[in-house]
Protein backbone atom coordinates (compact mmCIF):
# COMPACT_ATOMS: atom_id res chain seq x y z
CA UNK A 1 0.00 0.00 0.00
CA UNK A 2 1.63 3.25 -1.11
CA UNK A 3 -0.27 5.20 1.53
CA UNK A 4 0.90 2.90 4.32
CA UNK A 5 4.46 3.22 3.07
CA UNK A 6 4.34 6.96 3.74
CA UNK A 7 3.42 6.75 7.41
CA UNK A 8 5.60 8.90 9.66
CA UNK A 9 6.13 9.25 13.39
CA UNK A 10 3.55 12.04 13.37
CA UNK A 11 1.06 9.77 11.61
CA UNK A 12 1.67 7.07 14.20
CA UNK A 13 0.89 9.59 16.91
CA UNK A 14 -2.36 10.70 15.27
CA UNK A 15 -3.46 7.10 14.76
CA UNK A 16 -2.40 6.14 18.27
CA UNK A 17 -4.39 8.87 19.99
CA UNK A 18 -7.49 8.76 17.79
CA UNK A 19 -10.62 7.94 19.80
CA UNK A 20 -14.28 7.52 19.06
CA UNK A 21 -16.56 10.46 19.79
CA UNK A 22 -18.56 8.26 22.15
CA UNK A 23 -17.07 5.27 23.97
CA UNK A 24 -19.12 2.08 24.05
CA UNK A 25 -21.42 1.40 27.04
CA UNK A 26 -21.32 -2.40 26.77
CA UNK A 27 -19.01 -5.09 25.44
CA UNK A 28 -21.46 -5.79 22.63
CA UNK A 29 -21.45 -2.09 21.65
CA UNK A 30 -17.65 -2.07 21.60
CA UNK A 31 -17.74 -4.69 18.85
CA UNK A 32 -20.77 -3.46 16.90
CA UNK A 33 -19.44 0.11 16.88
CA UNK A 34 -15.98 -0.99 15.78
CA UNK A 35 -14.48 0.17 12.50
CA UNK A 36 -13.54 -2.02 9.54
CA UNK A 37 -10.97 -0.99 6.93
CA UNK A 38 -10.00 -2.95 3.86
CA UNK A 39 -8.01 -2.88 0.65
CA UNK A 40 -7.92 -5.05 -2.45
CA UNK A 41 -4.55 -4.93 -4.17
CA UNK A 42 -3.09 -5.99 -7.51
CA UNK A 43 0.62 -5.28 -8.06
CA UNK A 44 3.08 -6.17 -10.82
CA UNK A 45 6.87 -5.91 -10.39
CA UNK A 46 9.40 -6.45 -13.20
CA UNK A 47 13.12 -6.54 -12.40
CA UNK A 48 16.09 -6.86 -14.79
CA UNK A 49 19.54 -7.26 -13.25
CA UNK A 50 22.63 -7.86 -15.38
CA UNK A 51 26.39 -7.44 -15.31
CA UNK A 52 27.88 -5.68 -18.33
CA UNK A 53 29.70 -8.12 -20.57
CA UNK A 54 28.02 -11.10 -18.88
CA UNK A 55 24.81 -13.11 -19.10
CA UNK A 56 21.76 -11.48 -17.50
CA UNK A 57 21.50 -12.32 -13.82
CA UNK A 58 17.72 -12.07 -13.73
CA UNK A 59 14.91 -10.66 -15.84
CA UNK A 60 11.62 -11.72 -14.33
CA UNK A 61 8.23 -10.33 -13.38
CA UNK A 62 5.73 -11.20 -10.67
CA UNK A 63 2.02 -10.44 -10.30
CA UNK A 64 0.48 -10.39 -6.81
CA UNK A 65 -3.12 -10.08 -5.72
CA UNK A 66 -4.41 -9.92 -2.18
CA UNK A 67 -6.51 -8.42 0.57
CA UNK A 68 -5.67 -6.30 3.59
CA UNK A 69 -8.47 -6.31 6.17
CA UNK A 70 -8.41 -4.43 9.47
CA UNK A 71 -10.81 -4.11 12.40
CA UNK A 72 -10.63 -2.00 15.57
CA UNK A 73 -13.27 -2.14 18.30
CA UNK A 74 -14.68 0.92 20.03
CA UNK A 75 -13.33 1.63 23.52
CA UNK A 76 -14.90 0.14 26.66
CA UNK A 77 -13.57 1.60 29.93
CA UNK A 78 -10.60 2.75 27.87
CA UNK A 79 -9.81 -0.70 26.45
CA UNK A 80 -10.01 -1.66 22.78
CA UNK A 81 -8.74 -4.39 20.45
CA UNK A 82 -7.46 -4.38 16.89
CA UNK A 83 -6.40 -6.80 14.18
CA UNK A 84 -5.09 -6.59 10.61
CA UNK A 85 -4.97 -9.51 8.19
CA UNK A 86 -2.74 -9.48 5.08
CA UNK A 87 -2.85 -11.97 2.22
CA UNK A 88 -0.86 -12.48 -0.97
CA UNK A 89 -1.25 -14.76 -3.95
CA UNK A 90 0.99 -14.88 -7.05
CA UNK A 91 -1.06 -17.02 -9.47
CA UNK A 92 1.39 -17.28 -12.37
CA UNK A 93 4.78 -17.17 -10.64
CA UNK A 94 7.37 -19.41 -12.31
CA UNK A 95 10.34 -20.94 -10.50
CA UNK A 96 12.55 -18.15 -11.87
CA UNK A 97 10.07 -15.52 -10.65
CA UNK A 98 9.99 -17.10 -7.19
CA UNK A 99 13.78 -17.23 -7.05
CA UNK A 100 14.29 -13.57 -8.03
CA UNK A 101 11.56 -12.19 -5.74
CA UNK A 102 11.90 -14.62 -2.81
CA UNK A 103 13.40 -12.00 -0.50
CA UNK A 104 10.78 -9.32 -0.94
CA UNK A 105 7.68 -10.06 -3.02
CA UNK A 106 6.97 -13.78 -3.42
CA UNK A 107 5.25 -15.65 -0.60
CA UNK A 108 1.67 -16.79 -1.08
CA UNK A 109 -0.60 -17.17 1.93
CA UNK A 110 -1.97 -15.06 4.77
CA UNK A 111 -0.59 -13.53 7.97
CA UNK A 112 -2.20 -11.85 10.98
CA UNK A 113 0.08 -8.80 11.07
CA UNK A 114 -1.80 -6.97 13.82
CA UNK A 115 -3.49 -8.48 16.87
CA UNK A 116 -3.30 -6.18 19.87
CA UNK A 117 -4.99 -5.00 23.04
CA UNK A 118 -5.02 -1.26 23.58
CA UNK A 119 -5.81 1.11 26.42
CA UNK A 120 -6.51 4.86 26.17
CA UNK A 121 -6.46 7.19 29.17
CA UNK A 122 -6.61 10.95 28.58
CA UNK A 123 -3.44 11.71 26.56
CA UNK A 124 -1.86 8.26 26.77
CA UNK A 125 -2.36 5.30 24.46
CA UNK A 126 -0.88 1.83 25.12
CA UNK A 127 -0.90 -1.07 22.63
CA UNK A 128 0.36 -4.58 23.37
CA UNK A 129 0.71 -7.31 20.74
CA UNK A 130 1.37 -7.45 17.01
CA UNK A 131 1.25 -4.00 15.44
CA UNK A 132 2.56 -1.73 12.71
CA UNK A 133 5.17 0.70 14.06
CA UNK A 134 6.40 3.74 12.16
CA UNK A 135 9.22 5.71 13.82
CA UNK A 136 12.59 6.72 12.34
CA UNK A 137 14.52 3.84 13.95
CA UNK A 138 11.81 1.16 14.19
CA UNK A 139 9.80 1.25 11.01
CA UNK A 140 8.01 -1.41 8.99
CA UNK A 141 8.15 -0.81 5.24
CA UNK A 142 5.00 -1.03 3.13
CA UNK A 143 6.73 -0.78 -0.25
CA UNK A 144 6.31 -4.53 -0.87
CA UNK A 145 3.07 -6.48 -1.04
CA UNK A 146 3.22 -7.62 2.59
CA UNK A 147 3.86 -4.75 5.00
CA UNK A 148 6.39 -5.40 7.78
CA UNK A 149 5.11 -5.57 11.35
CA UNK A 150 6.39 -5.99 14.92
CA UNK A 151 5.38 -7.81 18.09
CA UNK A 152 5.74 -5.92 21.35
CA UNK A 153 4.30 -2.89 23.12
CA UNK A 154 4.05 0.85 22.39
CA UNK A 155 3.16 3.87 24.53
CA UNK A 156 2.30 7.29 23.10
CA UNK A 157 1.79 10.31 25.38
CA UNK A 158 1.00 13.98 24.63
CA UNK A 159 0.69 15.51 28.11
CA UNK A 160 3.48 18.02 27.44
CA UNK A 161 2.26 20.87 25.17
CA UNK A 162 3.39 20.53 21.53
CA UNK A 163 5.36 17.42 22.49
CA UNK A 164 4.82 13.73 21.87
CA UNK A 165 6.64 10.99 23.77
CA UNK A 166 6.89 7.47 22.34
CA UNK A 167 8.30 4.32 23.93
CA UNK A 168 8.30 0.83 22.45
CA UNK A 169 9.47 -2.71 23.13
CA UNK A 170 9.89 -5.26 20.31
CA UNK A 171 10.59 -8.97 20.67
CA UNK A 172 9.64 -10.28 17.21
CA UNK A 173 9.62 -9.01 13.63
CA UNK A 174 7.46 -9.95 10.65
CA UNK A 175 9.28 -9.47 7.37
CA UNK A 176 8.01 -9.36 3.82
CA UNK A 177 8.45 -13.08 3.11
CA UNK A 178 10.17 -16.06 4.72
CA UNK A 179 12.75 -15.85 1.93
CA UNK A 180 14.06 -12.63 3.49
CA UNK A 181 15.58 -14.76 6.24
CA UNK A 182 16.23 -18.13 4.59
CA UNK A 183 17.61 -16.80 1.29
CA UNK A 184 15.80 -19.72 -0.33
CA UNK A 185 13.63 -19.62 -3.45
CA UNK A 186 11.19 -21.78 -1.48
CA UNK A 187 9.67 -18.65 0.01
CA UNK A 188 6.38 -18.42 1.87
CA UNK A 189 4.12 -15.83 3.49
CA UNK A 190 5.81 -13.72 6.16
CA UNK A 191 6.11 -14.98 9.75
CA UNK A 192 6.95 -13.42 13.13
CA UNK A 193 10.47 -14.46 14.19
CA UNK A 194 13.39 -13.45 16.42
CA UNK A 195 15.25 -12.43 13.25
CA UNK A 196 14.93 -8.92 11.81
CA UNK A 197 16.09 -6.76 8.94
CA UNK A 198 18.50 -4.05 10.05
CA UNK A 199 18.68 -1.22 7.53
CA UNK A 200 22.20 -0.55 6.29
CA UNK A 201 23.54 -3.67 7.98
CA UNK A 202 24.54 -6.96 6.39
CA UNK A 203 21.28 -8.38 7.70
CA UNK A 204 18.99 -10.12 8.49
CA UNK A 205 20.28 -10.84 12.00
CA UNK A 206 18.90 -12.71 14.95
CA UNK A 207 18.20 -10.47 17.95
CA UNK A 208 16.99 -10.85 21.52
CA UNK A 209 14.86 -7.79 22.39
CA UNK A 210 14.73 -4.17 21.26
CA UNK A 211 13.76 -0.99 23.11
CA UNK A 212 13.26 2.54 21.84
CA UNK A 213 12.20 5.98 23.05
CA UNK A 214 11.40 9.01 20.91
CA UNK A 215 10.46 12.66 21.37
CA UNK A 216 8.81 14.89 18.78
CA UNK A 217 8.39 18.61 19.47
CA UNK A 218 6.58 21.35 17.54
CA UNK A 219 6.83 24.27 19.98
CA UNK A 220 8.22 26.61 17.31
CA UNK A 221 5.87 27.28 14.40
CA UNK A 222 7.01 25.46 11.28
CA UNK A 223 9.80 23.58 13.08
CA UNK A 224 9.59 19.87 13.93
CA UNK A 225 12.33 18.40 16.12
CA UNK A 226 12.66 14.64 16.51
CA UNK A 227 15.05 12.61 18.64
CA UNK A 228 15.09 8.83 19.07
CA UNK A 229 17.24 6.18 20.70
CA UNK A 230 17.04 2.41 20.15
CA UNK A 231 18.82 -0.48 21.86
CA UNK A 232 18.82 -3.88 20.16
CA UNK A 233 20.20 -6.69 22.31
CA UNK A 234 22.40 -9.61 21.25
CA UNK A 235 22.41 -8.84 17.53
CA UNK A 236 23.61 -11.65 15.22
CA UNK A 237 23.54 -14.27 17.99
CA UNK A 238 25.68 -12.05 20.25
CA UNK A 239 28.39 -11.57 17.56
CA UNK A 240 27.64 -7.85 17.38
CA UNK A 241 26.36 -7.73 20.94
CA UNK A 242 24.11 -4.90 22.02
CA UNK A 243 23.73 -2.24 19.33
CA UNK A 244 22.81 1.37 20.17
CA UNK A 245 21.25 3.49 17.42
CA UNK A 246 20.72 7.27 17.64
CA UNK A 247 18.64 9.62 15.49
CA UNK A 248 18.17 13.41 15.56
CA UNK A 249 16.50 15.54 12.91
CA UNK A 250 15.12 19.01 12.44
CA UNK A 251 12.63 19.92 9.71
CA UNK A 252 11.55 23.49 9.05
CA UNK A 253 8.84 24.76 6.68
CA UNK A 254 8.98 28.46 5.83
CA UNK A 255 5.77 29.67 4.12
CA UNK A 256 6.31 32.33 1.45
CA UNK A 257 3.67 34.31 -0.44
CA UNK A 258 2.88 31.57 -2.99
CA UNK A 259 5.15 28.64 -2.11
CA UNK A 260 6.91 26.92 0.80
CA UNK A 261 10.62 26.54 1.49
CA UNK A 262 11.67 23.32 3.25
CA UNK A 263 14.88 22.73 5.19
CA UNK A 264 16.10 19.65 7.00
CA UNK A 265 19.11 18.26 8.87
CA UNK A 266 19.43 14.67 10.14
CA UNK A 267 22.07 12.70 12.03
CA UNK A 268 22.04 8.95 12.63
CA UNK A 269 24.69 6.78 14.29
CA UNK A 270 25.12 3.26 15.67
CA UNK A 271 27.51 1.56 18.04
CA UNK A 272 28.07 -2.18 18.61
CA UNK A 273 29.68 -3.31 21.86
CA UNK A 274 31.41 -6.37 20.35
CA UNK A 275 34.52 -6.08 18.17
CA UNK A 276 33.56 -9.06 15.98
CA UNK A 277 31.05 -6.92 14.07
CA UNK A 278 31.90 -3.23 13.74
CA UNK A 279 28.88 -0.96 13.42
CA UNK A 280 30.28 2.28 14.81
CA UNK A 281 29.36 4.45 11.83
CA UNK A 282 27.35 7.62 11.37
CA UNK A 283 25.37 9.46 8.68
CA UNK A 284 24.90 13.23 8.46
CA UNK A 285 22.47 14.64 5.92
CA UNK A 286 20.98 17.97 4.89
CA UNK A 287 18.28 18.94 2.43
CA UNK A 288 16.59 21.99 0.97
CA UNK A 289 13.48 22.16 -1.13
CA UNK A 290 10.61 24.16 -2.52
CA UNK A 291 6.94 23.10 -2.58
CA UNK A 292 3.50 24.30 -3.69
CA UNK A 293 4.89 26.58 -6.40
CA UNK A 294 1.97 26.47 -8.84
CA UNK A 295 2.01 22.69 -8.42
CA UNK A 296 5.78 22.33 -8.70
CA UNK A 297 8.21 21.05 -6.09
CA UNK A 298 11.95 20.43 -6.12
CA UNK A 299 14.67 19.47 -3.69
CA UNK A 300 18.32 18.65 -3.21
CA UNK A 301 19.91 16.52 -0.48
CA UNK A 302 23.44 15.57 0.57
CA UNK A 303 24.66 12.88 2.94
CA UNK A 304 28.06 11.77 4.21
CA UNK A 305 29.18 8.89 6.43
CA UNK A 306 31.97 7.95 8.81
CA UNK A 307 35.20 7.07 6.98
CA UNK A 308 35.85 3.78 8.84
CA UNK A 309 32.66 1.98 9.89
CA UNK A 310 29.27 1.02 8.50
CA UNK A 311 26.01 2.06 10.12
CA UNK A 312 22.95 0.17 11.29
CA UNK A 313 20.22 2.67 10.44
CA UNK A 314 17.42 0.96 12.32
CA UNK A 315 15.11 -2.06 12.53
CA UNK A 316 12.82 -2.72 9.56
CA UNK A 317 13.17 -1.62 5.95
CA UNK A 318 11.14 1.51 6.65
CA UNK A 319 14.19 2.98 8.41
CA UNK A 320 16.26 2.48 5.24
CA UNK A 321 15.59 5.74 3.44
CA UNK A 322 17.06 8.94 4.80
CA UNK A 323 17.65 12.02 2.67
CA UNK A 324 19.68 10.46 -0.17
CA UNK A 325 17.98 7.08 -0.57
CA UNK A 326 15.90 6.47 -3.69
CA UNK A 327 12.32 5.25 -4.12
CA UNK A 328 13.03 1.64 -5.15
CA UNK A 329 16.65 0.80 -4.31
CA UNK A 330 16.34 2.75 -1.02
CA UNK A 331 19.37 3.91 0.96
CA UNK A 332 21.27 0.91 2.33
CA UNK A 333 24.44 1.69 0.36
CA UNK A 334 24.37 5.35 1.48
CA UNK A 335 25.04 4.24 5.09
CA UNK A 336 28.23 2.32 4.31
CA UNK A 337 31.64 3.65 5.35
CA UNK A 338 33.28 6.59 3.56
CA UNK A 339 30.30 7.40 1.32
CA UNK A 340 29.18 10.74 -0.06
CA UNK A 341 25.66 10.68 -1.50
CA UNK A 342 23.47 13.19 -3.32
CA UNK A 343 19.88 13.30 -4.54
CA UNK A 344 17.89 15.81 -6.60
CA UNK A 345 14.18 15.53 -7.28
CA UNK A 346 11.41 17.43 -9.01
CA UNK A 347 7.66 16.91 -8.71
CA UNK A 348 4.44 18.24 -10.15
CA UNK A 349 0.87 18.05 -8.84
CA UNK A 350 -1.49 18.18 -11.80
CA UNK A 351 -4.23 19.39 -9.49
CA UNK A 352 -2.96 22.84 -10.41
CA UNK A 353 -4.27 22.13 -13.92
CA UNK A 354 -7.52 20.61 -12.72
CA UNK A 355 -6.38 16.94 -12.70
CA UNK A 356 -6.74 16.49 -8.94
CA UNK A 357 -5.02 13.35 -7.67
CA UNK A 358 -2.43 13.06 -10.47
CA UNK A 359 1.15 13.49 -9.18
CA UNK A 360 4.51 13.07 -10.94
CA UNK A 361 7.95 12.82 -9.34
CA UNK A 362 11.42 12.27 -10.82
CA UNK A 363 14.76 11.84 -9.03
CA UNK A 364 18.48 11.49 -9.71
CA UNK A 365 20.92 10.18 -7.13
CA UNK A 366 24.67 9.50 -6.81
CA UNK A 367 26.57 7.66 -4.10
CA UNK A 368 30.37 7.55 -4.17
CA UNK A 369 32.08 5.04 -1.88
CA UNK A 370 35.80 5.83 -1.61
CA UNK A 371 38.55 3.20 -1.25
CA UNK A 372 38.69 1.63 2.19
CA UNK A 373 41.96 1.19 4.03
CA UNK A 374 40.42 -1.46 6.28
CA UNK A 375 37.63 -3.87 5.27
CA UNK A 376 34.13 -3.43 6.67
CA UNK A 377 31.22 -5.88 6.73
CA UNK A 378 29.92 -4.66 3.37
CA UNK A 379 33.14 -3.92 1.46
CA UNK A 380 36.66 -5.24 1.06
CA UNK A 381 39.75 -3.11 1.71
CA UNK A 382 40.69 -1.07 -1.36
CA UNK A 383 37.25 -1.47 -2.93
CA UNK A 384 35.68 1.62 -4.52
CA UNK A 385 32.04 1.69 -5.70
CA UNK A 386 29.87 4.32 -7.41
CA UNK A 387 26.07 4.15 -7.64
CA UNK A 388 24.12 6.19 -10.22
CA UNK A 389 20.31 6.09 -10.06
CA UNK A 390 17.48 7.60 -12.12
CA UNK A 391 13.82 7.15 -11.25
CA UNK A 392 10.29 8.40 -11.88
CA UNK A 393 6.89 7.88 -10.27
CA UNK A 394 3.39 8.68 -11.56
CA UNK A 395 0.35 8.13 -9.34
CA UNK A 396 -3.34 8.90 -9.59
CA UNK A 397 -5.99 8.83 -6.86
CA UNK A 398 -9.46 8.75 -8.42
CA UNK A 399 -12.32 10.89 -7.15
CA UNK A 400 -16.07 10.87 -7.64
CA UNK A 401 -17.63 7.46 -8.23
CA UNK A 402 -14.18 5.77 -8.15
CA UNK A 403 -12.97 7.46 -4.96
CA UNK A 404 -10.71 5.06 -3.07
CA UNK A 405 -9.23 3.57 -6.26
CA UNK A 406 -5.51 4.41 -6.62
CA UNK A 407 -3.07 3.47 -9.39
CA UNK A 408 0.64 4.14 -9.64
CA UNK A 409 3.67 3.23 -11.71
CA UNK A 410 7.33 3.55 -10.71
CA UNK A 411 10.49 3.08 -12.75
CA UNK A 412 14.08 3.12 -11.58
CA UNK A 413 17.44 2.25 -13.13
CA UNK A 414 20.65 1.97 -11.13
CA UNK A 415 24.24 1.33 -12.18
CA UNK A 416 26.57 -0.12 -9.56
CA UNK A 417 30.15 0.43 -10.71
CA UNK A 418 32.66 -1.53 -8.64
CA UNK A 419 35.85 0.03 -9.95
CA UNK A 420 38.09 -2.46 -11.72
CA UNK A 421 35.69 -5.35 -11.08
CA UNK A 422 32.23 -5.02 -12.68
CA UNK A 423 29.31 -2.82 -13.62
CA UNK A 424 25.85 -4.06 -12.67
CA UNK A 425 22.66 -2.49 -14.03
CA UNK A 426 19.33 -3.01 -12.27
CA UNK A 427 16.11 -1.81 -13.92
CA UNK A 428 12.77 -2.16 -12.16
CA UNK A 429 9.17 -1.27 -12.95
CA UNK A 430 6.42 -1.43 -10.34
CA UNK A 431 2.76 -1.07 -11.20
CA UNK A 432 0.20 -0.92 -8.40
Phi, psi and omega in degrees: 000119182295329179290318179297326182295341184262009179298142179238177176301319179297321179294323177298320180295314180299314180294322183291331184258358181295135179227160177287154178297323180229121178290154181291150178267334181226166178298320179298318178298322181302324180277318183289334179265007178293167183245133179254136173230146182208160178208131170260132186233145170220114184236146173229125177246138174229124184233133179233113180240126179212154176259130183300131180085004182227172178291144180305136180281328180184128176220088186224162176229156179218137180246123180242141170233154179179180183229135168247124184228123182236151179214133177229128179287165169285167181276144175227113186055032179091346182269149176206166179227153179213154178208146175223129182249131176239139177226155180213139177215124179250091192293332185241023184290125175276174178299323178293321177298313181299320181294316184289326186253013184299328186273354183214332190232334182263127175172090184283143179142203182218151179217140175271094187281334175231134174200095190222159171249131181239160176216129180244129178219110182053248185258022181235136178230126180242135176229132181233127179130199178287134183196154171283134178234135181225088174230165182306319186262340175232106193208117178274124182284143174245019182280349173251173190299318177261119181285139179290148181219173183225155171247130181164219182216145177228148175228129176237130182225138180232034179295323180282129181305135177059019184225137176240132177250134180230135173226145181211151174232133181231130176237355173211158183227138174250113181277196182280321179211170173287336179295340176303323185262325183275334185072009184265148176289345178277064185274157182221181178298153184299152178227160173273125183220174175271017177244138183223159172275131177244110186303132180087335181276170177273062189264177013278155180233148169289149176216164179269281178222160179226144181227145177211150172227146182216151177228132175233130186230135179230040182294327180263128183304127178087346184251128175242120179251132180229135175224138181213145176230139177226140175238122177246123187267142173052055180289140179059049180053047176072002179293316176272340182076206178282131181246125175262135178232137184235142178218134174221134174211154177229128179234130184231130177248121181250104180289132174252188185296319181222022175196171177244143170257136181241136178229148178205147174223136180220144176227133178222139182212156177222157180214127178253137186272001176249142183281344183296326178233114184267113175230060181250039183264176179211157178228130176237125182228156177216149179214157175218144182202171178229142183217159175060035177263086183052038179096344183271152172215153179203156180200161176220138181223151179224140177221148178218149184239169176301145186281349187242324189236153174281172185232133164272117187270354179146179180257127183096146182291344177291342178269009189264015184220085173278207192298327189251009174282156182255171188299314185262308183282350176062208191233016184305317182289339180286347180266355182284160188303144173054053182237131170252130183228150184220150174210135174236141179218155176221142182222160176214131177259111184289359173300334178294339178255008179099352180266071183298131179101347181264119185228136178239141177217139176228148181215153176226133183220147175229143172221120182248115179258112182287167180298136179265136175283325180234138182297146172246183180296327185262343183217150178276158177299136179084354182279136180232129184226137173241136176245131176234125188227134172239143178204160178211152183217131177231125182227153180217124175255115183291157176233184179067225184295336182257017179304133184103347179265118181241141173229151179201149176226135179235144175224138177212140175232133182226133173253124175254110184254100175273104191305125178079002183238298184196165170234123182244126177256133175234119177247136180217138174239135177232124177242125181241000000 
